[in-house]
Amino acid sequence: MASKLSPYRRIVVKIGSSLLVDRKDGLKGGWLDSLCDDIAELRAAGHEILVVSSGAIALGRTVLDLPARTLKLEENQAAAAVGQIALARVFSQSLARHGLTAGQILLTLGDTEQRRRYLNARATISTLLQLGSVPVINENDTVATSEIRYGDNDRLAARVATMMTADLLILLSDVDGLYSAPPKLNPDARFVDHVGEITADIEAMAGDVGTELSRGGMVTKIEAAKVASRGGTAMVIASGRAEHPLEALARGARATWFDPVGSSSSARKKWIAGQLPRERAVVIDEGAEQALRRGKSLLPAGVVDVRGTFTRGDTVAIVNAAGARLGQGLIAYDSADAQRIAGRRSSEIEQLLGFSGRAEMIHRDDLIVEAAAKAAVVRE
């Protein structure tokens, strides 16, 4: 699969419920197998693939033979409980035909917003990718406390894409892209193949193009495009109605492409730079400072002092012994644990803390280093 998808190394693929599940017949097994064939081909070409799949509730309500009406919250949750097991099983079986292992991840929007949960989710998904697995991600609808809407997975997919610094988010849908008006209602609707910037006019084009199993429509897709674009991830809305939808997209099938704003890495660095750690800081030695300026991570061995109280995932300042601020980043340990391992080798972490923590105090992906040292704002 060259051409359209070749520039993108890490790709998130979001699947709409109506593509995967038929209200009467249940799972569309042939379609799923064709999608997994595409995923296997992309993997063989060197791409990393993450899947955000709707369909657990739709599949569960079919298995439970629930009536064709709007379900109560508890009925949705019961359907999700049954559907999540079925969804994980069918993905696992289909990917296994290509020697690929599926890993199920259940998230809520809060998991991508609260720092500790964000870091845990990202670390787990990163490890799955490193081990060659295909993460299959779904919203954890069984514990949702607000009304469940299928369109939520569009926004969740965008948040996953930015969290994982994906290069491209593919929204496979029952529509092939954005039109100037709902095409079913207006035969003269103009197809939009490229969006460089999401303006008020673009937002006005979003109509409620939903079905019984896929109610998000174009509105949530435009909202997802905003999240992805601001996070530095390109996005495309493409039809998934036919089999082998990723192959079709790679070969130039009609779709709407959204440009990112900057790169994904710089977008996250800007987010980190915008935080205000104030009195939370780690003091590092000269060797660690030189390593950071070479693009390395901050290891515990280079930390000489820990100041303030913080929890894992908080933003802390990085200062040198002279009191000059060198940068800041997301800390991988609570302040008490950071104190215990400061100045020690990473191989000693498990012995010191009683659990095997991360080798880095602050990973290079989670820190920014100032071009020139600034006066420290952290007090003793």
C-alpha distance (Angstrom), angle and dihedral (degrees) to the residues before:
residue distance angle dihedral
M1 . . .
A2 3.76 . .
S3 3.79 128.3 .
K4 3.80 116.1 50.4
L5 3.82 98.7 22.3
S6 3.80 99.1 37.4
P7 3.85 96.4 93.6
Y8 3.80 93.4 56.1
R9 3.80 118.1 81.6
R10 3.82 101.4 176.8
I11 3.79 114.3 39.8
V12 3.80 131.0 -177.5
V13 3.81 114.4 -156.1
K14 3.80 117.8 -161.4
I15 3.80 118.0 -162.0
G16 3.79 123.5 -158.2
S17 3.80 120.4 -135.2
S18 3.80 95.1 -119.5
L19 3.82 90.3 58.0
L20 3.77 94.1 54.9
V21 3.79 104.0 34.0
D22 3.79 132.3 44.7
R23 3.80 113.5 -152.7
K24 3.81 93.0 -133.5
D25 3.79 104.6 28.6
G26 3.80 101.3 33.2
L27 3.81 122.7 -144.8
K28 3.80 118.0 29.5
G29 3.78 93.9 -137.7
G30 3.79 97.1 175.8
W31 3.79 92.3 52.1
L32 3.81 92.0 48.7
D33 3.80 91.7 50.3
S34 3.81 90.2 51.6
L35 3.81 90.7 50.9
C36 3.80 91.3 50.2
D37 3.82 88.8 48.7
D38 3.82 87.3 56.9
I39 3.80 91.7 46.9
A40 3.79 91.2 51.4
E41 3.80 90.9 50.8
L42 3.80 91.8 49.9
R43 3.81 90.5 47.9
A44 3.80 90.4 51.5
A45 3.82 88.2 52.7
G46 3.82 91.2 56.9
H47 3.81 101.7 -96.2
E48 3.79 123.9 135.4
I49 3.81 111.4 -135.2
L50 3.79 129.3 -159.7
V51 3.80 120.8 -178.1
V52 3.81 124.8 -150.3
S53 3.77 104.2 -169.2
S54 3.75 129.1 -169.2
G55 3.77 115.6 -166.4
A56 3.80 106.5 85.9
I57 3.79 94.2 109.3
A58 3.80 92.8 38.5
L59 3.80 91.0 50.3
G60 3.80 93.2 43.0
R61 3.79 94.5 50.6
T62 3.81 88.8 51.7
V63 3.81 92.0 50.2
L64 3.81 90.6 47.3
D65 3.82 91.6 42.8
L66 3.79 92.6 -129.4
P67 3.82 116.4 179.9
A68 3.79 122.3 -92.0
R69 3.79 96.5 -105.0
T70 3.78 138.1 93.8
L71 3.79 105.7 -65.7
K72 3.76 126.8 -135.5
L73 3.80 117.0 -111.8
E74 3.80 93.3 -103.9
E75 3.82 90.3 48.9
N76 3.79 90.3 51.8
Q77 3.79 90.0 50.3
A78 3.81 92.2 48.6
A79 3.81 90.2 49.2
A80 3.81 89.6 49.6
A81 3.81 91.8 51.3
V82 3.80 90.7 55.8
G83 3.79 95.3 36.9
Q84 3.80 96.3 50.8
I85 3.79 91.3 59.8
A86 3.79 91.7 47.4
L87 3.81 92.8 45.6
A88 3.81 93.0 51.0
R89 3.78 90.9 48.3
V90 3.81 97.0 51.4
F91 3.81 93.4 46.0
S92 3.79 90.6 48.1
Q93 3.80 92.2 50.2
S94 3.79 95.4 45.2
L95 3.82 95.3 47.1
A96 3.81 90.9 44.7
R97 3.82 88.5 66.2
H98 3.82 85.1 72.4
G99 3.78 96.5 41.0
L100 3.83 91.4 -102.2
T101 3.80 125.0 136.6
A102 3.79 121.8 -140.0
G103 3.80 121.0 -145.0
Q104 3.80 119.0 -161.2
I105 3.82 119.0 -139.0
L106 3.82 121.5 -178.1
L107 3.80 113.9 -162.0
T108 3.77 140.5 171.7
L109 3.78 125.4 -155.4
G110 3.80 87.0 -104.7
D111 3.80 89.7 62.7
T112 3.80 88.8 64.4
E113 3.81 95.7 43.0
Q114 3.82 105.3 45.3
R115 3.78 109.5 73.8
R116 3.81 100.5 -135.5
R117 3.79 93.0 47.3
Y118 3.81 90.4 42.5
L119 3.81 91.6 56.2
N120 3.81 92.9 45.9
A121 3.80 92.3 49.8
R122 3.78 93.5 46.2
A123 3.80 92.9 47.1
T124 3.80 92.2 50.5
I125 3.81 94.0 48.2
S126 3.82 91.5 44.6
T127 3.80 90.2 52.6
L128 3.80 91.6 50.0
L129 3.80 89.6 53.0
Q130 3.79 91.8 47.4
L131 3.80 89.5 52.4
G132 3.79 91.3 52.2
S133 3.80 96.6 -107.7
V134 3.80 126.9 138.9
P135 3.83 108.9 -126.3
V136 3.81 111.9 -139.7
I137 3.79 107.2 -160.9
N138 3.78 129.6 -167.7
E139 3.77 136.2 166.0
N140 3.80 111.5 -94.9
D141 3.78 93.8 -116.8
T142 3.81 94.3 165.9
V143 3.82 91.2 74.9
A144 3.81 99.9 32.7
T145 3.80 111.8 135.2
S146 3.81 96.6 -165.6
E147 3.78 132.1 56.3
I148 3.83 111.3 -62.0
R149 3.81 115.6 -127.2
Y150 3.79 121.9 -178.2
G151 3.81 91.7 -139.9
D152 3.80 90.3 66.8
N153 3.79 89.2 85.4
D154 3.81 90.6 67.7
R155 3.79 89.6 63.2
L156 3.78 92.3 38.6
A157 3.81 89.9 53.5
A158 3.80 90.4 52.3
R159 3.79 91.4 50.2
V160 3.81 91.1 48.6
A161 3.81 89.8 49.2
T162 3.80 93.2 53.6
M163 3.80 93.3 40.4
M164 3.81 89.9 54.8
T165 3.85 93.5 40.0
A166 3.80 90.0 -121.4
D167 3.78 118.0 -175.3
L168 3.80 94.5 -143.1
L169 3.80 138.9 19.3
I170 3.81 115.4 -157.4
L171 3.80 116.0 -162.2
L172 3.80 106.8 -162.3
S173 3.77 108.1 -161.0
D174 3.79 144.8 157.7
V175 3.82 87.5 -98.0
D176 3.80 125.5 64.3
G177 3.79 97.0 -135.5
L178 3.78 146.1 -58.0
Y179 3.79 122.6 -30.5
S180 3.78 129.8 -170.0
A181 3.82 86.9 -117.4
P182 3.82 135.4 2.4
P183 3.84 101.9 -68.3
K184 3.81 93.3 -147.5
L185 3.79 90.0 59.8
N186 3.79 99.9 34.5
P187 3.83 117.9 40.5
D188 3.81 89.3 -169.8
A189 3.80 93.1 58.7
R190 3.80 111.7 136.6
F191 3.80 119.6 -128.9
V192 3.83 115.4 -128.6
D193 3.80 111.3 -148.7
H194 3.81 98.8 176.0
V195 3.80 135.2 31.2
G196 3.79 115.8 -170.6
E197 3.79 94.1 175.5
I198 3.80 132.6 11.2
T199 3.79 103.7 -121.9
A200 3.80 132.2 172.3
D201 3.81 88.2 -94.9
I202 3.79 91.1 55.7
E203 3.80 91.4 49.1
A204 3.80 90.3 49.9
M205 3.81 89.6 58.6
A206 3.80 92.2 62.6
G207 3.79 109.1 104.4
D208 3.78 131.5 179.4
V209 3.79 95.8 -91.9
G210 3.79 98.3 165.6
T211 3.79 140.8 134.3
E212 3.78 132.9 -154.6
L213 3.79 91.7 -86.6
S214 3.81 97.7 34.6
R215 3.78 112.1 43.9
G216 3.77 101.0 158.1
G217 3.77 94.1 89.8
M218 3.78 123.0 178.2
V219 3.80 94.7 -48.8
T220 3.81 94.6 72.6
K221 3.81 90.3 43.0
I222 3.79 91.3 57.4
E223 3.81 89.0 46.8
A224 3.81 88.3 51.3
A225 3.80 89.5 50.1
K226 3.80 89.8 55.1
V227 3.81 91.6 52.9
A228 3.80 93.7 45.1
S229 3.80 94.9 44.3
R230 3.80 94.3 49.7
G231 3.79 88.5 48.4
G232 3.79 92.4 54.2
T233 3.82 97.0 -106.3
A234 3.80 122.7 129.7
M235 3.80 115.6 -133.3
V236 3.77 136.4 -159.7
I237 3.80 131.8 -169.6
A238 3.80 110.5 -149.7
S239 3.77 138.7 166.1
G240 3.76 117.0 -99.1
R241 3.78 97.2 -178.6
A242 3.81 96.1 106.8
E243 3.77 125.1 58.7
H244 3.81 119.3 -93.4
P245 3.81 93.5 29.1
L246 3.82 95.4 169.6
E247 3.78 91.9 51.9
A248 3.80 89.5 50.7
L249 3.80 91.0 50.2
A250 3.80 91.6 48.5
R251 3.80 89.6 53.3
G252 3.78 92.7 53.5
A253 3.80 105.9 -90.1
R254 3.78 114.0 172.9
A255 3.79 111.5 -82.1
T256 3.79 141.5 141.1
W257 3.81 114.6 -105.8
F258 3.81 122.3 -159.3
D259 3.80 120.6 -157.7
P260 3.81 120.3 -130.7
V261 3.79 122.7 -125.7
G262 3.81 104.1 -120.5
S263 3.80 122.8 -38.1
S264 3.79 124.6 -43.7
S265 3.79 92.6 -119.2
S266 3.79 95.1 50.1
A267 3.80 90.6 47.1
R268 3.80 91.7 56.9
K269 3.79 92.0 43.2
K270 3.80 89.0 53.5
W271 3.81 89.3 51.2
I272 3.80 91.0 52.4
A273 3.80 91.1 45.3
G274 3.79 90.0 54.5
Q275 3.81 93.7 59.5
L276 3.82 120.6 98.9
P277 3.83 111.0 -139.7
R278 3.84 91.9 173.7
E279 3.84 105.9 171.4
R280 3.82 97.1 8.3
A281 3.81 112.3 97.4
V282 3.77 149.6 140.2
V283 3.81 119.7 -141.0
I284 3.80 114.9 -143.8
D285 3.79 136.0 -166.3
E286 3.79 128.0 -116.3
G287 3.78 94.4 -96.3
A288 3.80 92.0 54.3
E289 3.81 90.3 47.5
Q290 3.78 91.0 54.7
A291 3.81 90.5 47.5
L292 3.82 91.9 52.1
R293 3.79 90.9 51.2
R294 3.81 88.0 54.2
G295 3.81 89.9 55.9
K296 3.81 97.7 -99.6
S297 3.80 128.7 140.8
L298 3.81 122.2 -104.8
L299 3.80 110.2 -103.6
P300 3.82 123.8 -162.2
A301 3.81 90.4 -114.2
G302 3.80 90.8 68.8
V303 3.82 95.6 52.1
V304 3.81 116.2 97.3
D305 3.81 100.1 173.9
V306 3.80 141.6 10.8
R307 3.81 120.0 -149.4
G308 3.78 131.1 -166.8
T309 3.78 131.4 4.9
F310 3.79 121.1 -72.8
T311 3.76 142.5 148.3
R312 3.76 130.9 -128.6
G313 3.80 110.6 -72.4
D314 3.82 95.7 27.7
T315 3.79 119.7 128.1
V316 3.81 112.6 -109.9
A317 3.79 132.1 -176.6
I318 3.80 120.3 -114.9
V319 3.80 113.6 -142.4
N320 3.79 135.0 171.3
A321 3.80 128.1 -127.3
A322 3.81 90.7 -91.8
G323 3.79 90.6 60.0
A324 3.81 97.5 -108.5
R325 3.80 116.3 139.6
L326 3.80 111.8 -121.8
G327 3.79 99.1 -179.7
Q328 3.77 141.2 -66.5
G329 3.77 140.1 -107.3
L330 3.79 149.5 167.0
I331 3.81 109.8 -73.6
A332 3.80 118.6 -135.9
Y333 3.83 95.5 -152.3
D334 3.79 140.0 50.4
S335 3.80 113.4 -105.1
A336 3.82 93.5 -106.0
D337 3.81 92.3 52.7
A338 3.81 91.2 42.9
Q339 3.82 88.8 56.1
R340 3.82 91.0 52.4
I341 3.79 95.7 52.0
A342 3.83 99.1 36.2
G343 3.79 110.2 124.4
R344 3.80 93.1 11.1
R345 3.79 131.6 112.1
S346 3.80 118.7 -98.5
S347 3.81 89.2 -120.3
E348 3.83 88.3 65.3
I349 3.82 96.1 55.8
E350 3.80 96.6 93.8
Q351 3.81 92.6 48.9
L352 3.81 92.7 47.4
L353 3.81 98.5 43.9
G354 3.78 103.5 26.6
F355 3.81 93.1 -120.6
S356 3.78 136.2 69.1
G357 3.80 105.1 -103.3
R358 3.76 130.0 178.1
A359 3.78 118.7 -65.5
E360 3.81 91.9 -130.0
M361 3.78 125.0 67.6
I362 3.82 86.9 -156.8
H363 3.79 119.4 7.1
R364 3.80 117.1 -134.2
D365 3.83 89.7 -119.2
D366 3.80 88.3 59.6
L367 3.80 101.0 49.4
I368 3.77 141.6 68.4
V369 3.80 123.7 -153.7
E370 3.80 120.4 -150.3
A371 3.79 116.6 -121.4
A372 3.80 88.0 -132.0
A373 3.78 128.2 16.9
K374 3.78 115.7 -100.6
A375 3.77 129.2 -156.0
A376 3.77 108.7 -81.7
V377 3.78 118.1 -110.4
V378 3.79 93.1 -166.4
R379 3.79 116.9 104.4
E380 3.77 127.0 -154.0
